[in-house]
Amino acid sequence: MYNVAYVEDEKCIAHKGCRLCIIYCPEADCIILDTEKMKAVVVTNRCKGCELCVVVCDAAKHNAILMAPVNAATGVIDLSKSKAEAAALGQAYQG
């Protein structure tokens, strides 16, 4: 198991113009704007688990993003479990 970002819709204020997580995510097209809900959405199979989105969201006092373990075989995020071991930023982007 590894961690991926998960955006809590009820806390996300992308509809008010906030796009910090989308702007600062180092992985292209990993966090996108759902134009129907006007909320940020993480593309799970692109997320490297670096937690940069969590840092910028928390710094803006929104606290809308959490890291949750995902089953590598199924790609299902398990919100009932605590975080798995985090990869260091350098590890997340090796090969």
N, C-alpha and C positions, 0 to 999 in steps of 0.2 A: 504494500500500500504506500501511496505517496499523497501529498497534499495538493489540492488545487483551490483556486479562489472561488468563492460563491457569493453572489450579490443578493442581499436580502431586499426584496422589492419594496417592502414597507418603509425602509430606511433610505433607499436610494432617491436622490433628488435630481437626477438627470433631467427630469421634466422642467426644472427651474434653471437649467443651463449648465449645471455642473457636469463636467466630462473629464475630471482629473484622472480617474483610473484609466480611461481610454487613452488620454494623452501621454501619460507617463509609463504605461506598460511597454516594456522593451521588446515584447514578442508581437510582431505584426498580426493584426486581425485576431487577437486573442480576446480582447474585451471590445464588444461592439454595442452600439445603441439599438435597442429594440424600438423601432419607430412606431409601433402600435401601442406599446405600453409606456414608451418614453422612459425606459429604465436601461441601465447597463446590464449586459449579459456576458458571462464568461463562456468562451468556446473551450470546453473541457479538454479536448484532445490537443489543444495548442498551448494550454497553460503549463508553465514549467515550475510553478510553485515558488517563485522567488519572493513573494509577499510585498513587492513594491507597491502594488495597488492598495494593499491594506495600510501601508505606511502613509500614503498620500491621502487616502480617505479618512483615516483617523486624525491626521494633522489638520484636516478641514473640519473636524468635529462631527462628521457624519456617521462614522462607524458602521457603514453599510456592508462592508466586505469582511468575510471571515474565511479562514483556511480550513478545509475539511478533507478527510481522507477519501480517496477514490479507489475503487477496485480496478487494478490495472487490466484485468481480463475482461470485465464487463463495461467499464467506464462509468459506473454508477457511483455518484457521490453519496456518502453515508453521513448525513447530518446528525445522526444519533450518537456517533462516536467522537471522542476527542481527537485532536490533531495527531496525525502520524508524525514521524520524524521529519523535520524540515531539511531540505537540501540547502547548502550554502549557495549563494548566487553564482559563484564560479562553477560549482558542480552542476547546477541546473542547465548551464549553457555549454557543457563539454559534449562534443559529438552528438 
